[in-house]
Amino acid sequence: MRDAHTPEPGRYDLAVIGAGSAGFSAAITAAEAGARVALIGAGTLGGTCVNVGCVPSKALIRAVESLHHARTAGRFGGIEAGGRIVDWAATVDRKQALVEELRAAKYAGVLPRHEGIHYVEAHARFGEGGRLEVDGVPFAVGKVILATGSRPHVPALPGLDAVGALDSTAALELRALPASMLVMGAGYIGVELAQIFARAGVEVTLVSRRGVLPEAEPEVAAALERYLAEDGIRLVRATGYERAARDGGGVALHLAGGDVLRAERLLLATGRVPNSDGLNLEAAGIAVEANGGIAVDAHMRTANPQVWAAGDVTGRDPFVYMAAYGAKLAARNAVSGETRRYDNRAMPWVVFSDPQAAGVGMSEREARAAGHEVVTSVLPLDAVPRALAARDTRGLVKLVADAGTKRLLGAQILAPEGADSIQTAAMALRAGMTYEELGETIMPYLTTVEALKLAAQTFERDVASLSCCAG
């Protein structure tokens, strides 16, 4: 890894702008294909996921989950347990140590293993005539992949600056827990953060205009809302927001209609914004979508035939694994002349709430909108032996299928171990399986994934009539 101000002489085959997950995926793929790559990044190496997103949030989710397990151990009978936070700063320090360890191992430590990659720590943008510039200096390069990621969205709400509102990054770095918190937004970020702080002892109010996980199946969203309430999280549906203001030592959030919510801190979890501004894309003839994402075709190519884009900066599928996947396609297409197409039809998604929500494929609403005659199966977790043995029947499985062909179209699961089960459904969709075939698949007993088999059988059978392992 060389210094930012000593780029190698000569012409690069490819410049990758952004040194996060998508950028590394693109750079490594291109270098392995024999290309000479300039990986250009500004800020902390590694991007959102390892530094301020996936890794720190999941580390804290697991930490407070241990408190929940201790507090609910009595459900097994004859067991008394408890847990409490004695030093939140120490918990945050342990989380940060993990972040730094993974950043070193998976990013900084990876670069020396690839001779074809030259890391340049600098700011890149397009200049006059659409030529790439690095720190204002023309940068000779053949092709470009844009992978500049995203940042937390800040709504246009009067008073936010005055109240010191937190975004997800700042919330995960708090070293002292507030007594109370308003969380604006109930998508996956809002839900995960609300549950972290509620289980840590903070009085949390989750505020949303569309309810919990609005893109999930309504059965999943409604059930998760109940379970969040059991964690002490208050859900408020707002028709709109008027302003935020200081309220003594705390914050007052004024809602449309005159209601006012008060807490010590306000956390914004209203989504993320693609980092497409600041690149001077117009100079390079690159189009941007309404959500700020860089417009790309199925091959990840922009309107400029020499420029590709991947990851959060495209404004779609905001998951680190999809960023890495899209970047790999972009790199292959850019440097090897391939025509690989982006395919998210069997893309699994996970919300690391407790119980975990996960899905793949089309929801019932999406399947009907696509013209399918739909049949569905909804199986509560109290019909799943694993959940009964664990004394935790929170959740359900919903499968969506085409009525005529019985082919599976989508699946969603809400379960304490749902995240590790959704990949089975993803593989079933990718293989074009019917619900009959999924219902006949051999699955290990007393596992959460068996819920998918039982849900598939429920299309045409009453699972209550089956013995434990009857298939």
Secondary structure, DSSP 4 states (H G I P E B T S, - for coil): ---TT-PPSS-EEEEEE--SHHHHHHHHHHHHTT--EEEEE-SSTTHHHHHHSHHHHHHHHHHHHHHHHHHTGGGGSS-------S-HHHHHHHHHHHHHHHHIIIIITTGGG-TTEEEEES-EEE-GGG-EEETTEE--EEEEEE---EEE-----TTHHHHT-B-HHHHTT-SS--SEEEEE--SHHHHHHHHHHHHTT-EEEEEESS-SSTTS-HHHHHHHHHHHHHTT-EEEE-S-EEEEEEETTEEEEEETTS-EEEESEEEE-S-EEETTTTS-GGGGT--B-TTSPBP--TTSB-SSTTEEE-GGGGSS---HHHHHHHHHHHHHHHHH--------TT--EEE-SSSEEEEEE--HHHHHHTT--EEEEEEEGGG-HHHHHTT----EEEEEEETTT-BEEEEEEEETTGGGTHHHHHHHHHTT-BHHHHHTS---TT-TTHHHHHHHHTTTS-GGGS-TT--
